Amino acid sequence: MDIARFSIDKPVNVWLMVVILLLGGILAMSKIGRLEDPAFTIKQVKVYTAYPGAGAEKVEREVTERLEIAIQQMPQLKKVSSVSSPGLSEVTVEVKSTYDSKVLPQIWDELRKRIRDTASSLPTGTQDPIVYDDFGDVYGLYYALSAPDFDTRELREFARIIRRDLLTTEGVAKVDVTGVQKEQIVAYIDPYQLAGLGISFPDLASLFQDNLRPFNGGRVKVDEKNVRIIVERAPDKLEEISNLSVVIPGTNRSLRVADIATLKLEPADIQSVLVRYNGEEALTLSVSALEDVNIVDVGAKVNAKVDELLKQLPVGITLTPIYDQASVVDESVDGFINNLVMSVAVVTLTLCLFMGWRSGVVVGTVLLVTVLGTILIMWLMGIQLQRISLGAMVIAMGMLVDNAIVVAEGMMLRMATGTTAKSAASFIVKRTQWPLLGATIIGIAAFSGIGLSNDATGEFLYSLFAVVLVSLLISWVLAVTLVPVLGAYFYRKGMSSGGDEKPSTMLTYFKGALVKALKFRWVTIAALVVITVVAYGSFGMVKQGFFPPSNAPLFFVHYWGPQDRDIRATEVIAKQAEKRILEMENVTAVTTFVGQGADRFTLTYAPKSANENYAFFMVRAKTLDSIPSIQEALSDKLTDLDFDASFYMERMQFGPGSGAKLEARFSGPDTEVLREIAEQAKRLFAEDEQIIDVRHNWREKGFAINTQYDNYNAGIAGVSHSDFSQTVQYASSGVQLGTVQDGDYAYSIMAKMGKAEDTELQSIRESQVWSSQQRQYVPFTQVSKGLELVTEEMRIHRRDRLRTITVEGEPGPSETAAKAFERIRPVVESIELPPGYHLEWGGEFESSRDAQKALGAGLPAGFLVMFIISVLLFGRARQPLIIWLVVPMAVVGVVSGLLATGMPFGFMSLLGFLSLFGMLIKNAIVLIEEIDLQIEEGLAIRKAIVEATLSRVRPVALAAVTTILGMAPLLFDPFFADMAVTIMGGLSFATVLTLIAVPVLYSLLFKVSYRKQ
């Protein structure tokens, strides 16, 4: 079919397509979803199982091990890891990357079934396991609620009101509140009075359970109506509990609770998490949006609702954004759109300058329609505007004009010789449509490793492949349809091509250089080989990386105290650290979390689980550039706050997170041996002197007091283990007697020892233990062998059912993780491990390896497609061989560009390197095809090589220049900078390869000598 002739004869069809793409693209721009980063599925869940009173090793042996055995049988499982700590088992389940988000709910249901089946075999006292499958939810709108002039209950009520109203906002999926201070009703009881009256803890617990539940008063019939009878309760909870009566055993007398206890409503001793914002107590409200919505619109609606609510609530309440993804996305997308517009303008102006204004308008129009058409298809495919998809459009910018330039240039040159527009378009499209299509598919195939990668990194970058695929295919369709139509309007028969009739000076010089290269082809090839070998040899000098730090002006400070540290002591240190951070110049805000990490406010942040000895500081700086100096100053200011603890700092990252940058995992059966190995590794990390923040994830052992329950004497006295445990709790942290509900909040009722003049340990020794069998109190010393201070493991980590301790560290501020890893790896691997123990590397090395492995799994198919197409296009062997001989030489420009700019070769650089292959092959195909066509038309092969190359100089050079200029805006984006340098440097040299190496290799393989004139 003569596509060009048909398009010119039936322009209405072409214009209909153009109108659809233009109007559809404009409509899509207003409808398409906007995100900060592309969504990728966190294919993990956590299983929490409480086993109160058990030590870490007991939890590991009796709970964690059994759950892991059940989970290990799942065919979808990729990895199971766990942390066993006193009283709690935390199992993390990760499924294989091949499962997408649509099937995950079914997998989690299967997991729940296995957990339920196993729960019945868990030891008595174990609470039901909880499967937490919302682990990957992202709360992109993150607020701090503070009200210094109000008490805890009032702040909690304000949070409840705000949460209730925000949940009704369009586009909001969830609203979570973190940091609510738990309150409890405490009954302070004199132990001697309680013993004298013979009232036991079970008696008090039964009293509360019987009297604090809702009561049904029945119903009566009144005048044909059903009337419910209410048994009224006291509105004051403390008054209601105070007036409860308890009968003194053995008598007919009763006493009110108030007669034997002093009741107080007070904060719980141990809070699960404490939140502060800029030095004030606070709560956080985290808002997540529904899938496939425009987060910018949702953010505007949420902020409007917040402003409305604050006007209704009392003065003195502030709700401050900690992280506003909506504004980040709005700014980011606007910046990228500006880059996109700038790229389109630069490319169009460049074309106008070198090809004349007519060709500039023709190709620029095709470029504009391609961009808007791509946005339309993205909207229809459900691909949002985000960092990766918009970056892909800028990356594709130069490649988008290649096809249009070839057709427009050929049509213009044909018409300059007097050919009609229809004949010129028909000739050039027939001549180039299949080579251009093949070259376009090859360009797409170069990115196929991303599209076929099945890990989190591949999912994160999938839209890059999808956008390149769509945009390049649209560009080919428009090149063979719209360019002929526009050319018929703008070009005139006999019209000059926009330059001088005689060859330009530059073209003359190039022809001379080309002829010399052909004449001394062995010297040329030897020079190219030497340069290529040197480039590959110099690759080791290029910095290695994975994903760069985020451009958000945020960084994190982690504090880890001794593992047995109480959360109240951690809070004291956190307040001091917070004060010092706020005193730093260029720090604008600090959000502090004591006891756990923040909610997942962005997809690349992995929150830390609950730990009383942990504090997390989210620090906002005035500018991104000020972060390194702040971190350097803080490293000295924070260390002396707690010499038994560790502070380490972390930058926000682009891409899937990987925890510590350097991780050495040691696995084996014995905890003591693992600790010894870990200490050796820590020492080696520290001796490196450039690696900082060295620690391991088991941290220190903790102290425990063994009360040594005496089974024999307790049996004689009729004291059960439960009686003994209640007494110990009563004399220490308090024993829970029940709960009382107040609206949507439940208060625990705790019994604590009143008039405790001695220390808690002395109180335990002198306490009285209730004998449930003899219904009398006996001295604690009669049923205990005495108190003994012991040490115990506080955190036992396992990985795939093997005990695993991980030594972690961070590279120094002036080096990459890859460089530090290359230096420390042989040192750590020199540790002699006992039989049954092994070392495995994690951190950035593992993340990068897994991402490259997943990318590499798709590369063979992509390269096979590229190779097959290159063979099919020519139907011969020598032409494809020329192309594939040239491809490895592209590394010269890549290495030169990265070394010159000091940029690391990261994962995005790798993608740029692969895309460079596609660009190089595409240009080589069109050039070789032109040589073959000129030979078929009767031109001597010796002359055809030179003339075809000269005819391709302007299209190839323009394609390279437009791509390089289109990439320029990405140099200022931290995420794409190394990729832009890779493509810009590589393409600059690849252009030389196309115009020099390809003709030289062609002459060599076809045995065409230029020595004889």
Buried (B, 14 or more C-beta within 10 A) or exposed (E): EBBBBBBBEEBEEBBEBBEEBBEBBEBBBEEBBBBBBBBBBBBBBBBBBBBEEBBBBBBBBBBBBBBBEBBEEBEBBBEBBBBBBBBBBBBBBBBBBEBEBEEBEEBBEEBBEBBEEBBEEBEEEBBEBEBEBEBBBBBBBBBBBBBEEBEBEEBBBBBBEBBEBBEEBEBBBBBBBBBBBBBBBBBBBBBEBBBEBBBBBBBBBBBBEEBBEEEEEEEEEEEEEEEEEEEEEEEEBBEBBBEBEBEBEEEEEEBEBBEBBBBEEEEBBEBBBBBBBBBEBBBBBBBBBEEEBBBBBBBBBBBEBBEEBBEEBEEEBBBBBBBBBBBBBBEBBEBBBEBBEBBBEBBBBBBBEBBBBBBBBBBBBBBBBBBBBBBBBBBEEEBBBBBBBBBBBBBBBBBBBBBBBBBBBBBBBBBBEEBEBBBBBBBBBBBBBEBBBBBBBBBBBBBBBBBBBBBBBBBBBBBBBBBBBBBBBBBBBBBBBBBBBBBBEBBEBEBEBBEEEEBEEEBEEBBEEBEEBBBBBEEBBEEBEEBBEEBEEBBEEBBBBBBBBBBBBBBBBBBBBBBBBEBEBBBEBBBEBBEBBBEBEBBEBBBBBBBBBBBBBBBBBBBBBBBBBBBBBBBBBEEBEBBBEBBEBBBEBBEEBBEEBBBBBBBBBBBBBBBBBBBBBBBBEEBEBBBEBBEBBBEBBEEBEBBBBBBBBBBBBBEBBEBEBBEEBBEEBBBBEEBBBBBBBBBBEBBBBBBBEEEEBEBBBBBBBBEBEEEEEEBBBBBBBBBBEEEBBBBBBBBBBEBEEEEBBBBBBBBBBBBBBBBBBBBBEEEBBBBBBEBBBEEBEEBEBEEEBEBBBBBBBBBBBBBBEBBEBBBEBBBEBBBBBBBEBBEEEEBBBBBBBBBEBBBBBBBBBBBEBEBBBBBBBBBBBBBBBBBBBBBBBBBBBBBBBBBEEEBEBBEBBBBBBBBBBBBBBBBBBBBBBBBBBBBEBEBBBBBBBBBBBBBBBBBBBBBBBBBBBBBBBBEBEBEEE
